Amino acid sequence: MREMVKEGNGFVIRQDGEVVAEVTFVPSGTNALVIDHTYVTESMRGQKLAEDLVKKVVEYARENDRKVVPACSYAYAQFRRHKEYQDVWQQ
């Protein structure tokens, strides 16, 4: 079974209790989150897990009236691809 949960300053995806993917962010100022890291285990790559995690950070930012700075290269690429993230993208 696969589940996504918030842990600390980020979200993880667990499969059968093991972390197989993660995204982390650092609060910046009073209203921004800096995505500084995404990771997916080699055996789980190609399943859009990192994309799902970045999307979850975007949803979290919207729910908490925050902006997002996609500092890691993967998150930055996702923000460039997904125009619907423009409302939370702090450029």
N, C-alpha and C positions, 0 to 999 in steps of 0.2 A: 504494500500500500504506500502511496506517495502523498505527502502532506507538505504544505508551505506554512511556516510559522514565523512570527516576529521574534527575534532574539537580539536583545541589546539594541545597538544602532544598526540594524539590518534585518534581513530576512533569509531564512534557509529553507531548502527543500530537503526533506528526509524521505528516504525509501527504506522500509523495513527497519526504522530506527536509526539509520546511518545518514549523516549529512552528505548529500551528493552534489549540492550546489549552494552558493551563497552570494549575497550582495551586501556590502557594508556602506554606511554613510556616516559622515561626521557633521554634527550641527555647526552652522556658521552664522554668526551674528544672531539676530533675533528671529529671522524668518527663512533661513535657507538650510538645505541639506546638500552636502557635497558627496556624491557617489564616488568613492575612492577605490573600490575593489569589486570585481565579479569573478567568480570561479565556478567551474563545473568539472567534476571528476572525469577523467578521460573516457571511462566506459559509458558515461551518460551524455557525452557531447553529441551535438547534432539533433537534439530533441527540443530545442528552443527553451530550455530551462532558464538560461541567463536572460533571455528576452522576457520570459514570464516574471522573473524577479525584478527587472528594471520597471516593467509595467506596474508591479506591486508598489514600488517606491513612488512612482508617479501618482497612483491612487492614494497612497498614504499622504503624500504632499498635498494633494487636493483636499482631502478630508481634514487636514490640520492647518490649512491656509499657509502653506510653505512654498518656496521656490526650490528648484533643484539645479545644482551645478554638476553636470556630468563630467567629472574630472578623469575617470578611467576611460581608456580608449574604446572599450566595448560600449559603455553607457553613452559616450559621445556619439558613436556611430548610430546607436538606436535612436537618440534624439534627432539626429539628422534625417533618419529614415521615416520617423513617425511625426508627421506634422501636427497630429492631435496632441502632442506633448508641449506645443509652443506656449500654452497658457501657464505652465509651471517652470519653463526653462529660463533660468537666470543667466543671460549671456553677458 
